[in-house]
Amino acid sequence: MNNELNEDHMPTNGLEVSEVTVRYAAPRSNRRGGAAAERASAAVRGVSFGVARGEVVALTGPSGCGKSTLLRAIAGLEPLAGGTVRWAGEDLAAVPPHRRGFGLMFQDGQLFAHMNVAKNVGYGLASRGLTSAQRQDRVSELLVLVGMAGFERRAVTELSGGQRQRVALARSLAPRPRLLLLDEPLSALDRELRDRLAEDLAGLLRETETTAILVTHDPGEAETIADRTLIMRAGELLP
Amino acid sequence: MNRDRNPRWLGRAAWATAVALPVTFLLVFFLWPVLSLMAVGFGGSIGASDPQTPGLSGFSAVFEDARTWRVIGQTLAQGCCGMALSVILGLPAAFVLYRLEFRGRALLRGLATVPFVLPTVVVGVAFTALLGPGAPLEWLGLDQSFIIIVLALAFFNVTVVARTVGGFWAQLDAREEQAARMLGASPVRVFLTVTLPRLTPALASSAALVFLFCATSFGVVLVLGGRAFSNIETEIYRLTVQYLDLRSAAVLSIVQFVIVVAVLLVSNHLRRRREQATQMRFDASQQVRVSREHVPAILAFAVTALLLHVLPIAALVTRSLRDADGNFTLVNYANLVHPPSSSKLGASVFDSILLSLEFAVYATLISMSLGLLVALVASRRPRRLAWRRGIEAFDGFVMLPLGVSAVTVGFGLLLTMHRPLGIGIDLRTSVLLIPIAQAVVALPLVVRTLLPVLRGIDERQRQAASVLGASPLRVLATIDLRVLLRPLGLSLGFAFAASLGEFGATAFLVRPASQTLPVMISQLIGKQGAENYGMALAGAVVLAALTAGVMLLAERLRGSVVSEV
């Protein structure tokens, strides 16, 4: 199924990435160089793949291979130098990140330090026409889901590394993103915690039937969490 | 998507407005006046009253005068000595206030913001109250000397060094020093070989800033220096007000502008290096417990604070409470409200207090609203290199008033605002011009307080909010503005205190019937009679209490904020 998608660019009901190229941000590109240097400055080169609804795909490869850049390009945080990103057939080029309905979980969580746990988790629910009681319910529901029940009023600065990532996951899941992008969500944690959270994450994604792309450099983690694994080298997808 | 087009267009329009408002304000009320002033120096005339050939003849006449060179020499000497003393005394203060952990540190840090914002006139009067004629330390013979000027300059700028270098120091990872200690280095060697090299960027940029403050000081030199120690600032004032020699004054303004731009370029270069360096943040605790080896630094800090800061202020307060015979009295304060007939004042000092407060409120409103816009624009990091360069240029332009002397601004406004832009109103008679001039002076302080906090926001925080569905406006409200709440109080305090104590520009613009408190004090001190001197002392105490009170209040409203001033 995977190969069919890649080769034929069939419209799917999920994510379709085709021939995507991303260049490094401005600081590097102002170095002088000819066309060759220009080509070499691409962080992601002509990458195509698809993700069906409900599927969890892992993107692995050595550090610097462009996997995080690709993920950020799908989120809309990096501009495309070429190619298209589509969801259910719609080209997302003109859709800004906050209108894509995608979630992104950062490696270091990026929790808002000036808000407590509940405010963080509820942040993405603000524009959904929910009453505040409904919002609170949803927040509690997600905190139960990630094993952090009762932490609503806690300051995020008091949490341990693992707890922070659980809250960050709950925050990303709360608005029910149609696609969840996970950027090395566990790599800042120590080994033992990482293994346990990987199991939890795998279960959670199945339970909530979330479509997801997981970026990781750890093949074991990819194996545990994802349905299938794509490997990147030097900005390109290995066949 | 169709619904996108509208907000995107709106967003661009909003940013364009945020750039246009402060730029227009500075073009009209800063750049145009300053450039007009320079035109006079090059022989262009304001009005057709003095037909002079355009060219450099004005320059050669001014530079043939030996006095010009003496004034330039004084300016550079005061700048260098003030800077050196401030750095030497500021380093121990930075260490004690930002590196050591002890009870009451927060309070001391709060108090350390006060000297910088005390009006120059107040500090000038305080040093004469301590060292001048009839003062307790008159026997030192420092009245009207070079040393008293340098001491007064250090009074302000020791705290500038302590705050800017200290804020940087507090973020340095202490483990590097611990590693050096474990390799057998003595505390002194660790400081010289590990700490000092790492502090150099912050130290250098702060020294450049302090040099500027010292070389462009007006109030201090006017009150303490007399004619012998005139710097460029006071000389411009003297030439304009006493001799109506606009051309020579303009030439001196240009000389000062050249010095200032040179130093600003150096400082900007150093600051950029420092901002790059600051991006390395560490989570480990950087604070150090007090131990015996810190005694020299603590002693140096304590002696500085007591002798340089507390003593002159204490002398000012005690002498304001005594009459000519040395008896306790409140008559100096009573005279503020009901001036004695001998003082020949147009209005009471109390009236000028109210007027100063009113002006300061307007000036604060102007500088805060413009400063907020500037900080929001200047903290953006667009992807396109051209836009980023544009923002850097914008940031630099807004900082110009920091370097151009207040006297030049006031003088320029006086020259240009009789019919601004061909509009038929004489803005010089409008009470609005003084708050505008004060806002020009306060704007860079506001920006330099807000900007580091905004720049400190991790771009991924905004991205995290954005992927959670927040619109650009909501990202601005929930991330940027939320973080701005902390330095808002501090910048409000800076703006209000700077406006309240502003002297250089205001001195040109006040009308005899409506004078601000700093101008009133400087005039009282120039008049004969013990009553007038007593009123100057009492007025200075009131002005000091107002600015210090505002600053301490602002300090309470702030979190841990690193300011660049």
Interface residues (C-beta under 8 A of the other chain):
Chain A: A25 A26 S29 N30 A75 G76 L77 P79 A94 V95 P96 P97 H98 R99 R100 G101 F102 G103 L104 F106 Q110 F112 H114 Y123 G124 A126 S127 R128 R171 S172 P175 L181
Chain B: M1 D4 R383 R384 L385 R388 D458 R460 Q461 Q463 A464 A465 S466 V467 L468 G469 A470 S471 P472 R474 V475 T478 I479 R482 V483
